[in-house]
Amino acid sequence: MNKVEIRVNDNQVPLNQYVTTLVSKLVLAIVDSLKGIEEEDIENVNITVNYI
């Protein structure tokens, strides 16, 4: 199983910028994790977002 993990640890960022950055990182991480994966295996991708 492919695992995508994103760690967010900056609590000083304004909400809009924070959400934009989080979504951008999430999309980039998903795209990066899907490289080399066959289409029938995509449902096995696990996405974890950690707020720390």
PyMOL Python script that loads the backbone (N, CA, C, O; Angstrom):
from pymol import cmd

cmd.read_pdbstr("""\
ATOM      1  N   MET A   1       0.851  -1.201   0.000  1.00  0.00           N
ATOM      2  CA  MET A   1       0.000   0.000   0.000  1.00  0.00           C
ATOM      3  C   MET A   1       0.877   1.237   0.000  1.00  0.00           C
ATOM      4  O   MET A   1       1.883   1.303   0.706  1.00  0.00           O
ATOM      5  N   ASN A   2       0.489   2.200  -0.788  1.00  0.00           N
ATOM      6  CA  ASN A   2       1.209   3.474  -0.836  1.00  0.00           C
ATOM      7  C   ASN A   2       0.645   4.396   0.238  1.00  0.00           C
ATOM      8  O   ASN A   2      -0.569   4.491   0.416  1.00  0.00           O
ATOM      9  N   LYS A   3       1.531   5.066   0.941  1.00  0.00           N
ATOM     10  CA  LYS A   3       1.097   5.939   2.035  1.00  0.00           C
ATOM     11  C   LYS A   3       1.545   7.370   1.769  1.00  0.00           C
ATOM     12  O   LYS A   3       2.705   7.626   1.446  1.00  0.00           O
ATOM     13  N   VAL A   4       0.612   8.285   1.910  1.00  0.00           N
ATOM     14  CA  VAL A   4       0.920   9.709   1.778  1.00  0.00           C
ATOM     15  C   VAL A   4       0.762  10.323   3.151  1.00  0.00           C
ATOM     16  O   VAL A   4      -0.317  10.258   3.739  1.00  0.00           O
ATOM     17  N   GLU A   5       1.823  10.918   3.672  1.00  0.00           N
ATOM     18  CA  GLU A   5       1.757  11.525   4.995  1.00  0.00           C
ATOM     19  C   GLU A   5       2.189  12.980   4.908  1.00  0.00           C
ATOM     20  O   GLU A   5       3.243  13.298   4.357  1.00  0.00           O
ATOM     21  N   ILE A   6       1.365  13.852   5.456  1.00  0.00           N
ATOM     22  CA  ILE A   6       1.650  15.291   5.444  1.00  0.00           C
ATOM     23  C   ILE A   6       1.665  15.782   6.890  1.00  0.00           C
ATOM     24  O   ILE A   6       0.708  15.579   7.638  1.00  0.00           O
ATOM     25  N   ARG A   7       2.754  16.423   7.265  1.00  0.00           N
ATOM     26  CA  ARG A   7       2.853  16.956   8.626  1.00  0.00           C
ATOM     27  C   ARG A   7       2.722  18.473   8.583  1.00  0.00           C
ATOM     28  O   ARG A   7       3.408  19.149   7.815  1.00  0.00           O
ATOM     29  N   VAL A   8       1.842  18.990   9.410  1.00  0.00           N
ATOM     30  CA  VAL A   8       1.625  20.435   9.481  1.00  0.00           C
ATOM     31  C   VAL A   8       1.938  20.883  10.904  1.00  0.00           C
ATOM     32  O   VAL A   8       1.312  20.415  11.855  1.00  0.00           O
ATOM     33  N   ASN A   9       2.914  21.796  11.055  1.00  0.00           N
ATOM     34  CA  ASN A   9       3.315  22.172  12.411  1.00  0.00           C
ATOM     35  C   ASN A   9       3.440  23.676  12.616  1.00  0.00           C
ATOM     36  O   ASN A   9       3.994  24.119  13.622  1.00  0.00           O
ATOM     37  N   ASP A  10       2.929  24.468  11.672  1.00  0.00           N
ATOM     38  CA  ASP A  10       3.015  25.920  11.814  1.00  0.00           C
ATOM     39  C   ASP A  10       1.644  26.489  12.156  1.00  0.00           C
ATOM     40  O   ASP A  10       0.777  26.592  11.288  1.00  0.00           O
ATOM     41  N   ASN A  11       1.447  26.855  13.414  1.00  0.00           N
ATOM     42  CA  ASN A  11       0.147  27.361  13.869  1.00  0.00           C
ATOM     43  C   ASN A  11       0.002  28.870  13.691  1.00  0.00           C
ATOM     44  O   ASN A  11      -1.038  29.434  14.029  1.00  0.00           O
ATOM     45  N   GLN A  12       1.028  29.524  13.166  1.00  0.00           N
ATOM     46  CA  GLN A  12       0.992  30.985  13.045  1.00  0.00           C
ATOM     47  C   GLN A  12       0.510  31.454  11.674  1.00  0.00           C
ATOM     48  O   GLN A  12       0.389  32.656  11.437  1.00  0.00           O
ATOM     49  N   VAL A  13       0.238  30.523  10.780  1.00  0.00           N
ATOM     50  CA  VAL A  13      -0.161  30.887   9.421  1.00  0.00           C
ATOM     51  C   VAL A  13      -1.651  31.227   9.387  1.00  0.00           C
ATOM     52  O   VAL A  13      -2.455  30.496   9.965  1.00  0.00           O
ATOM     53  N   PRO A  14      -2.040  32.331   8.717  1.00  0.00           N
ATOM     54  CA  PRO A  14      -3.464  32.667   8.573  1.00  0.00           C
ATOM     55  C   PRO A  14      -4.220  31.511   7.918  1.00  0.00           C
ATOM     56  O   PRO A  14      -3.655  30.762   7.121  1.00  0.00           O
ATOM     57  N   LEU A  15      -5.489  31.375   8.259  1.00  0.00           N
ATOM     58  CA  LEU A  15      -6.271  30.204   7.843  1.00  0.00           C
ATOM     59  C   LEU A  15      -6.291  30.002   6.330  1.00  0.00           C
ATOM     60  O   LEU A  15      -6.069  28.889   5.854  1.00  0.00           O
ATOM     61  N   ASN A  16      -6.557  31.075   5.562  1.00  0.00           N
ATOM     62  CA  ASN A  16      -6.639  30.923   4.112  1.00  0.00           C
ATOM     63  C   ASN A  16      -5.329  30.412   3.524  1.00  0.00           C
ATOM     64  O   ASN A  16      -5.321  29.507   2.690  1.00  0.00           O
ATOM     65  N   GLN A  17      -4.225  31.002   3.968  1.00  0.00           N
ATOM     66  CA  GLN A  17      -2.912  30.571   3.480  1.00  0.00           C
ATOM     67  C   GLN A  17      -2.618  29.148   3.951  1.00  0.00           C
ATOM     68  O   GLN A  17      -2.048  28.341   3.217  1.00  0.00           O
ATOM     69  N   TYR A  18      -3.014  28.860   5.181  1.00  0.00           N
ATOM     70  CA  TYR A  18      -2.804  27.529   5.755  1.00  0.00           C
ATOM     71  C   TYR A  18      -3.520  26.470   4.931  1.00  0.00           C
ATOM     72  O   TYR A  18      -2.932  25.449   4.573  1.00  0.00           O
ATOM     73  N   VAL A  19      -4.800  26.715   4.631  1.00  0.00           N
ATOM     74  CA  VAL A  19      -5.599  25.752   3.872  1.00  0.00           C
ATOM     75  C   VAL A  19      -5.049  25.603   2.456  1.00  0.00           C
ATOM     76  O   VAL A  19      -4.950  24.490   1.938  1.00  0.00           O
ATOM     77  N   THR A  20      -4.693  26.719   1.838  1.00  0.00           N
ATOM     78  CA  THR A  20      -4.134  26.672   0.484  1.00  0.00           C
ATOM     79  C   THR A  20      -2.853  25.854   0.455  1.00  0.00           C
ATOM     80  O   THR A  20      -2.658  25.021  -0.429  1.00  0.00           O
ATOM     81  N   THR A  21      -1.980  26.098   1.431  1.00  0.00           N
ATOM     82  CA  THR A  21      -0.720  25.362   1.501  1.00  0.00           C
ATOM     83  C   THR A  21      -0.978  23.880   1.748  1.00  0.00           C
ATOM     84  O   THR A  21      -0.340  23.027   1.130  1.00  0.00           O
ATOM     85  N   LEU A  22      -1.907  23.570   2.644  1.00  0.00           N
ATOM     86  CA  LEU A  22      -2.218  22.185   2.966  1.00  0.00           C
ATOM     87  C   LEU A  22      -2.748  21.445   1.738  1.00  0.00           C
ATOM     88  O   LEU A  22      -2.317  20.333   1.434  1.00  0.00           O
ATOM     89  N   VAL A  23      -3.691  22.081   1.039  1.00  0.00           N
ATOM     90  CA  VAL A  23      -4.271  21.453  -0.157  1.00  0.00           C
ATOM     91  C   VAL A  23      -3.201  21.272  -1.232  1.00  0.00           C
ATOM     92  O   VAL A  23      -3.151  20.237  -1.896  1.00  0.00           O
ATOM     93  N   SER A  24      -2.351  22.276  -1.400  1.00  0.00           N
ATOM     94  CA  SER A  24      -1.284  22.174  -2.397  1.00  0.00           C
ATOM     95  C   SER A  24      -0.357  21.008  -2.087  1.00  0.00           C
ATOM     96  O   SER A  24      -0.016  20.225  -2.974  1.00  0.00           O
ATOM     97  N   LYS A  25       0.053  20.893  -0.820  1.00  0.00           N
ATOM     98  CA  LYS A  25       0.933  19.793  -0.420  1.00  0.00           C
ATOM     99  C   LYS A  25       0.235  18.453  -0.601  1.00  0.00           C
ATOM    100  O   LYS A  25       0.845  17.471  -1.026  1.00  0.00           O
ATOM    101  N   LEU A  26      -1.056  18.427  -0.271  1.00  0.00           N
ATOM    102  CA  LEU A  26      -1.817  17.184  -0.402  1.00  0.00           C
ATOM    103  C   LEU A  26      -1.871  16.734  -1.858  1.00  0.00           C
ATOM    104  O   LEU A  26      -1.628  15.568  -2.169  1.00  0.00           O
ATOM    105  N   VAL A  27      -2.195  17.677  -2.748  1.00  0.00           N
ATOM    106  CA  VAL A  27      -2.285  17.335  -4.175  1.00  0.00           C
ATOM    107  C   VAL A  27      -0.931  16.881  -4.710  1.00  0.00           C
ATOM    108  O   VAL A  27      -0.847  15.883  -5.425  1.00  0.00           O
ATOM    109  N   LEU A  28       0.123  17.610  -4.368  1.00  0.00           N
ATOM    110  CA  LEU A  28       1.453  17.242  -4.836  1.00  0.00           C
ATOM    111  C   LEU A  28       1.865  15.878  -4.306  1.00  0.00           C
ATOM    112  O   LEU A  28       2.468  15.086  -5.031  1.00  0.00           O
ATOM    113  N   ALA A  29       1.546  15.598  -3.049  1.00  0.00           N
ATOM    114  CA  ALA A  29       1.898  14.310  -2.453  1.00  0.00           C
ATOM    115  C   ALA A  29       1.132  13.173  -3.118  1.00  0.00           C
ATOM    116  O   ALA A  29       1.683  12.096  -3.351  1.00  0.00           O
ATOM    117  N   ILE A  30      -0.141  13.418  -3.422  1.00  0.00           N
ATOM    118  CA  ILE A  30      -0.948  12.384  -4.085  1.00  0.00           C
ATOM    119  C   ILE A  30      -0.397  12.111  -5.481  1.00  0.00           C
ATOM    120  O   ILE A  30      -0.216  10.956  -5.865  1.00  0.00           O
ATOM    121  N   VAL A  31      -0.133  13.169  -6.237  1.00  0.00           N
ATOM    122  CA  VAL A  31       0.394  13.003  -7.595  1.00  0.00           C
ATOM    123  C   VAL A  31       1.717  12.254  -7.550  1.00  0.00           C
ATOM    124  O   VAL A  31       1.949  11.346  -8.347  1.00  0.00           O
ATOM    125  N   ASP A  32       2.586  12.636  -6.613  1.00  0.00           N
ATOM    126  CA  ASP A  32       3.891  11.996  -6.503  1.00  0.00           C
ATOM    127  C   ASP A  32       3.746  10.518  -6.135  1.00  0.00           C
ATOM    128  O   ASP A  32       4.489   9.672  -6.631  1.00  0.00           O
ATOM    129  N   SER A  33       2.788  10.218  -5.265  1.00  0.00           N
ATOM    130  CA  SER A  33       2.623   8.832  -4.802  1.00  0.00           C
ATOM    131  C   SER A  33       2.004   7.946  -5.874  1.00  0.00           C
ATOM    132  O   SER A  33       2.170   6.727  -5.848  1.00  0.00           O
ATOM    133  N   LEU A  34       1.290   8.557  -6.817  1.00  0.00           N
ATOM    134  CA  LEU A  34       0.613   7.767  -7.842  1.00  0.00           C
ATOM    135  C   LEU A  34       1.509   7.463  -9.040  1.00  0.00           C
ATOM    136  O   LEU A  34       1.121   6.686  -9.913  1.00  0.00           O
ATOM    137  N   LYS A  35       2.689   8.055  -9.098  1.00  0.00           N
ATOM    138  CA  LYS A  35       3.592   7.792 -10.215  1.00  0.00           C
ATOM    139  C   LYS A  35       3.990   6.325 -10.201  1.00  0.00           C
ATOM    140  O   LYS A  35       4.423   5.804  -9.173  1.00  0.00           O
ATOM    141  N   GLY A  36       3.847   5.670 -11.323  1.00  0.00           N
ATOM    142  CA  GLY A  36       4.242   4.277 -11.436  1.00  0.00           C
ATOM    143  C   GLY A  36       3.210   3.293 -10.912  1.00  0.00           C
ATOM    144  O   GLY A  36       3.472   2.091 -10.867  1.00  0.00           O
ATOM    145  N   ILE A  37       2.043   3.782 -10.515  1.00  0.00           N
ATOM    146  CA  ILE A  37       0.997   2.900 -10.000  1.00  0.00           C
ATOM    147  C   ILE A  37      -0.016   2.628 -11.111  1.00  0.00           C
ATOM    148  O   ILE A  37      -0.452   3.547 -11.805  1.00  0.00           O
ATOM    149  N   GLU A  38      -0.378   1.380 -11.270  1.00  0.00           N
ATOM    150  CA  GLU A  38      -1.390   1.031 -12.274  1.00  0.00           C
ATOM    151  C   GLU A  38      -2.748   1.542 -11.809  1.00  0.00           C
ATOM    152  O   GLU A  38      -2.995   1.650 -10.608  1.00  0.00           O
ATOM    153  N   GLU A  39      -3.635   1.859 -12.764  1.00  0.00           N
ATOM    154  CA  GLU A  39      -4.940   2.435 -12.419  1.00  0.00           C
ATOM    155  C   GLU A  39      -5.731   1.554 -11.469  1.00  0.00           C
ATOM    156  O   GLU A  39      -6.418   2.062 -10.582  1.00  0.00           O
ATOM    157  N   GLU A  40      -5.645   0.244 -11.643  1.00  0.00           N
ATOM    158  CA  GLU A  40      -6.443  -0.653 -10.787  1.00  0.00           C
ATOM    159  C   GLU A  40      -5.935  -0.690  -9.349  1.00  0.00           C
ATOM    160  O   GLU A  40      -6.602  -1.240  -8.473  1.00  0.00           O
ATOM    161  N   ASP A  41      -4.756  -0.109  -9.097  1.00  0.00           N
ATOM    162  CA  ASP A  41      -4.197  -0.115  -7.746  1.00  0.00           C
ATOM    163  C   ASP A  41      -4.462   1.183  -6.990  1.00  0.00           C
ATOM    164  O   ASP A  41      -4.107   1.298  -5.817  1.00  0.00           O
ATOM    165  N   ILE A  42      -5.086   2.167  -7.653  1.00  0.00           N
ATOM    166  CA  ILE A  42      -5.247   3.492  -7.050  1.00  0.00           C
ATOM    167  C   ILE A  42      -6.089   3.433  -5.773  1.00  0.00           C
ATOM    168  O   ILE A  42      -5.865   4.220  -4.852  1.00  0.00           O
ATOM    169  N   GLU A  43      -7.055   2.509  -5.706  1.00  0.00           N
ATOM    170  CA  GLU A  43      -7.901   2.445  -4.513  1.00  0.00           C
ATOM    171  C   GLU A  43      -7.136   1.996  -3.279  1.00  0.00           C
ATOM    172  O   GLU A  43      -7.661   2.067  -2.168  1.00  0.00           O
ATOM    173  N   ASN A  44      -5.903   1.534  -3.456  1.00  0.00           N
ATOM    174  CA  ASN A  44      -5.108   1.080  -2.319  1.00  0.00           C
ATOM    175  C   ASN A  44      -4.236   2.187  -1.709  1.00  0.00           C
ATOM    176  O   ASN A  44      -3.453   1.932  -0.793  1.00  0.00           O
ATOM    177  N   VAL A  45      -4.374   3.412  -2.221  1.00  0.00           N
ATOM    178  CA  VAL A  45      -3.572   4.515  -1.697  1.00  0.00           C
ATOM    179  C   VAL A  45      -4.177   5.017  -0.387  1.00  0.00           C
ATOM    180  O   VAL A  45      -5.371   5.308  -0.311  1.00  0.00           O
ATOM    181  N   ASN A  46      -3.342   5.113   0.632  1.00  0.00           N
ATOM    182  CA  ASN A  46      -3.791   5.578   1.945  1.00  0.00           C
ATOM    183  C   ASN A  46      -3.260   6.992   2.182  1.00  0.00           C
ATOM    184  O   ASN A  46      -2.061   7.240   2.053  1.00  0.00           O
ATOM    185  N   ILE A  47      -4.153   7.910   2.527  1.00  0.00           N
ATOM    186  CA  ILE A  47      -3.764   9.305   2.753  1.00  0.00           C
ATOM    187  C   ILE A  47      -3.940   9.645   4.231  1.00  0.00           C
ATOM    188  O   ILE A  47      -5.020   9.473   4.797  1.00  0.00           O
ATOM    189  N   THR A  48      -2.869  10.128   4.840  1.00  0.00           N
ATOM    190  CA  THR A  48      -2.912  10.495   6.249  1.00  0.00           C
ATOM    191  C   THR A  48      -2.463  11.944   6.408  1.00  0.00           C
ATOM    192  O   THR A  48      -1.398  12.322   5.922  1.00  0.00           O
ATOM    193  N   VAL A  49      -3.266  12.747   7.081  1.00  0.00           N
ATOM    194  CA  VAL A  49      -2.894  14.133   7.360  1.00  0.00           C
ATOM    195  C   VAL A  49      -2.758  14.285   8.872  1.00  0.00           C
ATOM    196  O   VAL A  49      -3.713  14.070   9.619  1.00  0.00           O
ATOM    197  N   ASN A  50      -1.566  14.657   9.308  1.00  0.00           N
ATOM    198  CA  ASN A  50      -1.307  14.811  10.739  1.00  0.00           C
ATOM    199  C   ASN A  50      -1.200  16.284  11.107  1.00  0.00           C
ATOM    200  O   ASN A  50      -0.411  17.016  10.510  1.00  0.00           O
ATOM    201  N   TYR A  51      -1.978  16.718  12.074  1.00  0.00           N
ATOM    202  CA  TYR A  51      -1.879  18.077  12.589  1.00  0.00           C
ATOM    203  C   TYR A  51      -1.064  18.023  13.862  1.00  0.00           C
ATOM    204  O   TYR A  51      -1.486  17.422  14.850  1.00  0.00           O
ATOM    205  N   ILE A  52       0.109  18.651  13.846  1.00  0.00           N
ATOM    206  CA  ILE A  52       0.969  18.604  15.031  1.00  0.00           C
ATOM    207  C   ILE A  52       1.384  20.005  15.448  1.00  0.00           C
ATOM    208  O   ILE A  52       2.111  20.168  16.427  1.00  0.00           O
TER     209      ILE A  52
END
""", "prot")
cmd.dss("prot")
cmd.show_as("cartoon", "prot")
cmd.util.cbc("prot")
cmd.orient("prot")
